[in-house]
């Protein structure tokens, strides 16, 4: 999966909300949104997989993956335009899906700020903001 969008010097603090809008490619198998402090230190790896009809979340510390967490609530599909709201809190991440369903994932690495974001695969960002 090639990188489509990458920011390396963000300063997102706990309590911040990221709003990401985009369009999923018509032929996408899935895509990835990574948040953390670098490509080998990911607090949140958010990976919708259309073939498996699941959303996989994970963390990566010093290049080693943690335990996968799966949520089978996949409310969007290839070709659709979607918006995600990602809330970064001290103990967890909350990802609000387009239909209002929320996926939560623990802040396993205990990061107090995020400096890195990367989007890979079949998702094209049309708008991105954090507050």
N, CA, C and O of each residue as an XYZ file, in Angstrom:
524
protein
N       0.845     -1.186      0.000
C       0.000      0.000      0.000
C       0.887      1.245      0.000
O       1.744      1.406      0.869
N       0.678      2.104     -0.960
C       1.513      3.301     -1.022
C       0.909      4.440     -0.203
O      -0.307      4.525     -0.028
N       1.777      5.304      0.290
C       1.359      6.454      1.094
C       0.721      7.499      0.185
O       1.283      7.864     -0.847
N      -0.459      7.976      0.579
C      -1.156      8.999     -0.192
C      -1.092     10.364      0.469
O      -1.152     11.391     -0.208
N      -0.968     10.377      1.794
C      -1.043     11.626      2.543
C      -0.245     11.415      3.814
O      -0.466     10.434      4.525
N       0.684     12.321      4.116
C       1.510     12.130      5.303
C       1.873     13.487      5.909
O       2.252     14.414      5.193
N       1.754     13.593      7.230
C       2.154     14.794      7.966
C       3.105     14.324      9.063
O       2.790     13.396      9.808
N       4.272     14.969      9.161
C       5.267     14.504     10.128
C       5.467     15.450     11.307
O       6.111     15.057     12.280
N       4.958     16.660     11.271
C       5.222     17.595     12.361
C       3.962     18.221     12.944
O       3.914     19.425     13.197
N       2.940     17.387     13.154
C       1.720     17.885     13.783
C       1.994     18.044     15.273
O       2.962     17.492     15.797
N       1.143     18.795     15.946
C       1.194     18.799     17.408
C      -0.244     18.719     17.911
O      -0.860     19.725     18.260
N      -0.756     17.498     17.936
C      -2.128     17.243     18.357
C      -2.088     16.785     19.812
O      -1.465     15.772     20.132
N      -2.751     17.528     20.685
C      -2.756     17.216     22.111
C      -3.965     16.352     22.472
O      -4.927     16.254     21.711
N      -3.893     15.728     23.654
C      -5.040     14.972     24.168
C      -6.232     15.903     24.258
O      -6.097     17.079     24.599
N      -7.411     15.359     23.947
C      -8.627     16.163     23.946
C      -8.934     16.735     22.578
O      -9.990     17.334     22.376
N      -8.014     16.555     21.629
C      -8.215     17.073     20.272
C      -9.122     16.159     19.465
O      -9.217     14.957     19.714
N      -9.795     16.776     18.479
C     -10.645     16.046     17.544
C     -10.109     16.252     16.134
O      -9.873     17.380     15.702
N      -9.920     15.139     15.426
C      -9.509     15.190     14.021
C     -10.730     14.893     13.174
O     -11.455     13.933     13.437
N     -10.960     15.713     12.156
C     -12.063     15.464     11.226
C     -11.470     15.217      9.856
O     -10.765     16.060      9.301
N     -11.769     14.047      9.321
C     -11.199     13.642      8.045
C     -12.332     13.296      7.087
O     -13.175     12.453      7.392
N     -12.350     13.953      5.925
C     -13.326     13.641      4.881
C     -12.579     13.135      3.672
O     -11.445     13.535      3.408
N     -13.233     12.244      2.936
C     -12.590     11.754      1.727
C     -13.479     10.847      0.933
O     -14.629     10.590      1.288
N     -12.905     10.355     -0.180
C     -13.627      9.443     -1.071
C     -12.846      8.145     -1.158
O     -11.629      8.139     -1.343
N     -13.574      7.044     -1.021
C     -12.968      5.720     -1.139
C     -12.940      5.344     -2.616
O     -13.941      5.493     -3.318
N     -11.792      4.855     -3.088
C     -11.675      4.420     -4.479
C     -12.720      3.349     -4.788
O     -13.076      2.546     -3.925
N     -13.202      3.349     -6.024
C     -14.211      2.362     -6.442
C     -13.702      0.929     -6.337
O     -14.482      0.016     -6.068
N     -12.401      0.721     -6.545
C     -11.834     -0.637     -6.534
C     -11.017     -0.925     -5.264
O     -10.189     -1.836     -5.252
N     -11.252     -0.144     -4.196
C     -10.451     -0.297     -2.968
C     -10.739     -1.609     -2.241
O     -11.893     -2.015     -2.104
N      -9.666     -2.269     -1.773
C      -9.793     -3.438     -0.883
C      -9.875     -2.957      0.552
O     -10.397     -3.652      1.424
N      -9.352     -1.756      0.790
C      -9.318     -1.183      2.124
C      -8.412      0.026      2.131
O      -7.922      0.459      1.088
N      -8.193      0.565      3.307
C      -7.272      1.686      3.471
C      -6.826      1.744      4.925
O      -7.339      1.020      5.778
N      -5.854      2.625      5.190
C      -5.274      2.745      6.524
C      -5.158      4.215      6.897
O      -4.749      5.041      6.081
N      -5.522      4.536      8.137
C      -5.198      5.839      8.713
C      -4.354      5.546      9.953
O      -4.815      4.884     10.883
N      -3.113      6.045      9.960
C      -2.198      5.843     11.080
C      -1.984      7.149     11.830
O      -1.784      8.199     11.220
N      -2.027      7.078     13.157
C      -1.738      8.233     14.016
C      -0.708      7.811     15.053
O      -0.794      6.716     15.610
N       0.269      8.680     15.314
C       1.262      8.344     16.327
C       2.381      9.356     16.370
O       2.170     10.557     16.201
N       3.598      8.836     16.607
C       4.764      9.710     16.679
C       5.790      9.334     15.623
O       6.944      9.758     15.697
N       5.378      8.537     14.638
C       6.245      8.120     13.544
C       5.752      6.811     12.982
O       4.884      6.171     13.575
N       6.290      6.396     11.841
C       5.792      5.192     11.167
C       6.037      3.910     11.962
O       5.369      2.903     11.725
N       6.988      3.932     12.905
C       7.267      2.754     13.737
C       6.698      2.894     15.155
O       6.851      1.990     15.977
N       6.046      4.021     15.438
C       5.434      4.279     16.758
C       4.017      4.789     16.541
O       3.765      5.994     16.570
N       3.096      3.855     16.323
C       1.710      4.198     16.003
C       0.804      3.973     17.207
O       0.726      2.867     17.742
N       0.122      5.033     17.624
C      -0.851      4.923     18.703
C      -2.140      4.294     18.197
O      -2.794      3.526     18.902
N      -2.496      4.639     16.944
C      -3.715      4.089     16.341
C      -3.470      3.763     14.880
O      -3.110      4.630     14.084
N      -3.672      2.497     14.541
C      -3.660      1.998     13.169
C      -5.110      1.620     12.886
O      -5.612      0.632     13.422
N      -5.783      2.404     12.044
C      -7.209      2.219     11.738
C      -7.291      1.692     10.307
O      -6.932      2.395      9.362
N      -7.773      0.432     10.146
C      -7.667     -0.265      8.869
C      -8.970     -0.973      8.464
O      -9.143     -2.157      8.754
N      -9.890     -0.255      7.795
C     -11.074     -0.919      7.237
C     -10.656     -1.870      6.107
O      -9.884     -1.497      5.225
N     -11.177     -3.103      6.149
C     -10.875     -4.125      5.128
C     -12.189     -4.596      4.523
O     -12.988     -5.254      5.189
N     -12.405     -4.258      3.263
C     -13.692     -4.563      2.630
C     -13.883     -6.052      2.350
O     -15.000     -6.555      2.472
N     -12.827     -6.765      1.981
C     -12.946     -8.211      1.709
C     -13.361     -8.985      2.949
O     -14.075     -9.984      2.860
N     -12.907     -8.512      4.114
C     -13.216     -9.193      5.381
C     -14.417     -8.569      6.090
O     -14.853     -9.075      7.124
N     -14.964     -7.466      5.541
C     -16.079     -6.738      6.167
C     -15.789     -6.413      7.633
O     -16.630     -6.624      8.507
N     -14.597     -5.901      7.884
C     -14.208     -5.594      9.257
C     -13.310     -4.363      9.308
O     -12.715     -3.974      8.303
N     -13.221     -3.758     10.489
C     -12.275     -2.676     10.742
C     -11.275     -3.209     11.755
O     -11.655     -3.621     12.851
N     -10.001     -3.201     11.391
C      -8.946     -3.663     12.283
C      -8.249     -2.442     12.881
O      -7.842     -1.537     12.154
N      -8.114     -2.421     14.204
C      -7.351     -1.381     14.890
C      -6.184     -2.057     15.598
O      -6.294     -3.187     16.075
N      -5.063     -1.340     15.654
C      -3.898     -1.890     16.324
C      -2.969     -0.750     16.720
O      -3.233      0.413     16.416
N      -1.881     -1.094     17.401
C      -0.827     -0.138     17.729
C       0.490     -0.781     17.322
O       0.585     -1.998     17.161
N       1.508      0.066     17.158
C       2.834     -0.425     16.776
C       3.854      0.336     17.609
O       3.852      1.567     17.637
N       4.725     -0.406     18.288
C       5.740      0.219     19.128
C       7.109     -0.299     18.712
O       7.363     -1.502     18.765
N       7.989      0.605     18.299
C       9.341      0.251     17.834
C       9.277     -0.825     16.747
O      10.092     -1.746     16.720
N       8.294     -0.690     15.856
C       8.169     -1.617     14.728
C       7.433     -2.907     15.035
O       7.234     -3.721     14.134
N       7.015     -3.124     16.299
C       6.314     -4.370     16.666
C       4.823     -4.095     16.833
O       4.428     -3.187     17.565
N       4.002     -4.886     16.150
C       2.545     -4.750     16.239
C       2.031     -5.300     17.555
O       2.591     -6.247     18.107
N       0.951     -4.692     18.055
C       0.271     -5.191     19.252
C      -0.816     -6.186     18.865
O      -0.803     -6.743     17.768
N      -1.747     -6.400     19.774
C      -2.879     -7.305     19.557
C      -3.947     -6.592     18.735
O      -4.373     -5.492     19.089
N      -4.381     -7.213     17.639
C      -5.435     -6.630     16.805
C      -6.757     -6.561     17.544
O      -7.086     -7.439     18.342
N      -7.502     -5.516     17.270
C      -8.867     -5.389     17.767
C      -9.749     -5.232     16.523
O      -9.477     -4.391     15.666
N     -10.801     -6.045     16.432
C     -11.657     -6.018     15.242
C     -13.070     -5.562     15.582
O     -13.609     -5.889     16.640
N     -13.656     -4.800     14.663
C     -15.038     -4.337     14.792
C     -15.706     -4.619     13.448
O     -15.267     -4.119     12.412
N     -16.768     -5.420     13.473
C     -17.420     -5.819     12.220
C     -18.490     -4.851     11.748
O     -19.317     -5.205     10.907
N     -18.486     -3.630     12.279
C     -19.469     -2.626     11.880
C     -18.872     -1.779     10.756
O     -18.331     -0.699     10.998
N     -18.977     -2.280      9.529
C     -18.434     -1.575      8.365
C     -19.608     -0.944      7.627
O     -20.320     -1.623      6.887
N     -19.811      0.372      7.831
C     -21.014      1.048      7.332
C     -20.742      1.876      6.072
O     -21.539      2.744      5.714
N     -19.624      1.609      5.405
C     -19.299      2.330      4.173
C     -18.671      1.330      3.207
O     -18.297      0.227      3.605
N     -18.558      1.713      1.955
C     -18.092      0.779      0.937
C     -17.296      1.522     -0.130
O     -17.325      2.751     -0.188
N     -16.578      0.769     -0.980
C     -15.833      1.410     -2.060
C     -16.738      2.330     -2.881
O     -17.903      2.021     -3.130
N     -16.174      3.460     -3.293
C     -16.916      4.419     -4.103
C     -17.658      5.474     -3.302
O     -18.171      6.433     -3.879
N     -17.729      5.317     -1.967
C     -18.509      6.279     -1.184
C     -17.645      7.414     -0.659
O     -16.434      7.278     -0.484
N     -18.316      8.551     -0.411
C     -17.660      9.692      0.238
C     -18.025      9.628      1.712
O     -19.194      9.473      2.066
N     -17.018      9.747      2.567
C     -17.250      9.545      3.997
C     -16.538     10.598      4.835
O     -15.640     11.299      4.368
N     -16.972     10.685      6.094
C     -16.334     11.563      7.067
C     -16.122     10.778      8.361
O     -17.028     10.104      8.850
N     -14.907     10.880      8.903
C     -14.582     10.284     10.197
C     -14.277     11.391     11.182
O     -13.709     12.419     10.816
N     -14.654     11.181     12.434
C     -14.232     12.050     13.517
C     -13.420     11.176     14.466
O     -13.913     10.168     14.972
N     -12.169     11.571     14.702
C     -11.284     10.807     15.582
C     -10.967     11.670     16.794
O     -10.395     12.752     16.661
N     -11.339     11.188     17.981
C     -11.115     11.930     19.214
C      -9.968     11.255     19.970
O     -10.010     10.056     20.242
N      -8.945     12.043     20.302
C      -7.752     11.554     20.988
C      -7.851     11.936     22.464
O      -7.775     13.112     22.820
N      -8.021     10.916     23.323
C      -8.121     11.152     24.761
C      -6.964     10.465     25.465
O      -6.248      9.670     24.855
N      -6.775     10.766     26.752
C      -5.619     10.225     27.468
C      -5.618      8.697     27.512
O      -4.560      8.074     27.428
N      -6.796      8.098     27.643
C      -6.847      6.639     27.787
C      -7.309      5.894     26.533
O      -7.164      4.675     26.453
N      -7.870      6.620     25.542
C      -8.374      5.915     24.359
C      -8.590      6.859     23.175
O      -8.579      8.084     23.296
N      -8.787      6.211     22.022
C      -9.201      6.900     20.802
C     -10.648      6.525     20.542
O     -11.044      5.376     20.739
N     -11.434      7.494     20.101
C     -12.804      7.219     19.689
C     -12.911      7.618     18.226
O     -12.629      8.760     17.861
N     -13.319      6.672     17.393
C     -13.492      6.951     15.967
C     -14.973      6.853     15.657
O     -15.569      5.779     15.731
N     -15.564      8.000     15.307
C     -16.979      8.020     14.971
C     -17.110      7.777     13.474
O     -16.573      8.524     12.657
N     -17.844      6.704     13.128
C     -18.047      6.330     11.727
C     -19.177      7.167     11.126
O     -19.932      7.807     11.858
N     -19.296      7.162      9.779
C     -20.298      8.011      9.123
C     -21.735      7.821      9.619
O     -22.526      8.763      9.559
N     -22.091      6.624     10.107
C     -23.473      6.398     10.567
C     -23.643      6.654     12.069
O     -24.707      6.394     12.631
N     -22.579      7.170     12.718
C     -22.671      7.473     14.149
C     -22.107      6.394     15.055
O     -21.855      6.651     16.232
N     -21.900      5.172     14.527
C     -21.299      4.092     15.322
C     -19.891      4.521     15.753
O     -19.180      5.182     14.996
N     -19.502      4.144     16.958
C     -18.199      4.543     17.469
C     -17.309      3.334     17.736
O     -17.719      2.377     18.392
N     -16.089      3.393     17.219
C     -15.074      2.377     17.483
C     -14.120      2.984     18.510
O     -13.612      4.087     18.304
N     -13.872      2.276     19.614
C     -12.917      2.781     20.605
C     -11.699      1.866     20.628
O     -11.802      0.653     20.446
N     -10.549      2.481     20.857
C      -9.287      1.742     20.904
C      -8.408      2.374     21.981
O      -8.258      3.595     22.012
N      -7.818      1.553     22.873
C      -7.025      2.113     23.978
C      -5.770      2.849     23.500
O      -5.182      2.488     22.481
N      -5.369      3.873     24.240
C      -4.111      4.576     23.986
C      -3.010      3.754     24.658
O      -2.488      4.135     25.706
N      -2.667      2.625     24.041
C      -1.736      1.656     24.638
C      -0.350      2.223     24.898
O       0.298      1.856     25.877
N       0.110      3.119     24.024
C       1.465      3.639     24.168
C       1.518      4.827     25.117
O       2.598      5.313     25.452
N       0.338      5.298     25.553
C       0.268      6.376     26.527
C       0.761      7.721     26.010
O       1.159      8.582     26.794
N       0.736      7.903     24.695
C       1.199      9.179     24.137
C       0.314     10.335     24.605
O      -0.909     10.208     24.672
N       0.952     11.464     24.927
C       0.200     12.648     25.343
C       0.004     13.616     24.175
O      -0.792     14.552     24.265
N       0.730     13.387     23.085
C       0.511     14.162     21.867
C       0.834     13.283     20.654
O       1.555     12.290     20.758
N       0.290     13.670     19.525
C       0.527     12.957     18.270
C       1.234     13.911     17.317
O       0.837     15.068     17.183
N       2.272     13.431     16.661
C       2.996     14.287     15.723
C       2.941     13.750     14.295
O       3.394     14.414     13.363
N       2.385     12.550     14.124
C       2.448     11.876     12.818
C       1.075     11.376     12.388
O       0.325     10.813     13.185
N       0.765     11.589     11.124
C      -0.447     11.018     10.526
C      -0.121     10.585      9.112
O       0.614     11.264      8.394
N      -0.671      9.455      8.722
C      -0.412      8.924      7.394
C      -1.663      8.191      6.905
O      -2.309      7.473      7.667
N      -1.991      8.379      5.641
C      -3.112      7.672      5.012
C      -2.554      6.865      3.852
O      -1.804      7.385      3.026
N      -2.926      5.584      3.794
C      -2.469      4.689      2.728
C      -3.666      3.975      2.118
O      -4.727      3.879      2.733
N      -3.482      3.478      0.904
C      -4.498      2.644      0.276
C      -5.544      3.435     -0.464
O      -5.279      4.542     -0.934
N      -6.742      2.869     -0.573
C      -7.788      3.390     -1.437
C      -8.668      4.472     -0.849
O      -9.891      4.413     -0.976
N      -8.062      5.464     -0.203
C      -8.830      6.561      0.389
C      -8.147      7.876      0.041
O      -6.961      8.058      0.317
N      -8.896      8.791     -0.566
C      -8.356     10.091     -0.954
C      -8.970     11.172     -0.082
O     -10.184     11.374     -0.098
N      -8.137     11.864      0.678
C      -8.609     12.923      1.573
C      -9.028     14.146      0.774
O      -8.295     14.619     -0.095
N     -10.215     14.651      1.080
C     -10.676     15.898      0.461
C     -10.639     17.041      1.461
O     -10.586     18.205      1.067
N     -10.667     16.721      2.766
C     -10.581     17.763      3.792
C     -10.098     17.143      5.094
O     -10.426     16.003      5.423
N      -9.308     17.925      5.827
C      -8.715     17.446      7.070
C      -8.545     18.641      8.004
O      -7.983     19.666      7.619
N      -9.034     18.499      9.233
C      -8.775     19.560     10.214
C      -8.752     18.963     11.612
O      -9.351     17.920     11.873
N      -8.045     19.651     12.508
C      -8.083     19.234     13.911
C      -8.298     20.435     14.787
O      -7.844     21.542     14.497
N      -9.015     20.183     15.885
C      -9.359     21.271     16.803
C      -9.263     20.797     18.233
O      -9.516     21.570     19.158
